[in-house]
Amino acid sequence: MAPVLPALVRQLEADDADLFRAMLAMFGDAFGDADTYTRAQPDDAYLTKLIGGDTFIAIAALRDGVVIGGLAAYELKKFEQPRSEVYIYDLAVRDDFRRQGVATALISRLKEIAHARGAYVIFVQADLVDDPAITLYTKLGLREDVLHFDISVP
């Protein structure tokens, strides 16, 4: 089957709170965790500041105006050199659009944004049981096996 790319892959802007909320709903459906992504969403002022800021990147894949995929990333400015890294925090594609090049198109757009911002690398984590994510990221980059720790904040 030939890839069916979305009609539009674009970075969200400060006034895209409604589109960002649609992306959050899609994340909730894709991850089977709607409560986390929709129950306590920030207000529009918070989202405007987040999306319009210089450390957060939101990219939506749209087909006929509907969010079919999304990517949320953070730019981390480095201290040892004037450069940055970009961390993919969440990436998801609706079930009915998976394996059609949507995730790759989202990452391709992120690479353009990261380059324009002076980033030297994009990094992402994948759970050991998430074979589709591991396959995608292996296709696009170099795998490093590391340990991840969550440290509670009192």
Secondary structure as GFF3:
##gff-version 3
##sequence-region A 1 154
A	DSSP	beta_strand	8	11	.	.	.	ID=ss1
A	DSSP	alpha_helix	17	31	.	.	.	ID=ss2
A	DSSP	alpha_helix	34	38	.	.	.	ID=ss3
A	DSSP	alpha_helix	44	52	.	.	.	ID=ss4
A	DSSP	beta_strand	56	63	.	.	.	ID=ss5
A	DSSP	beta_strand	66	77	.	.	.	ID=ss6
A	DSSP	beta_strand	84	93	.	.	.	ID=ss7
A	DSSP	three_ten_helix	95	97	.	.	.	ID=ss8
A	DSSP	alpha_helix	102	116	.	.	.	ID=ss9
A	DSSP	beta_strand	119	124	.	.	.	ID=ss10
A	DSSP	alpha_helix	131	140	.	.	.	ID=ss11
###
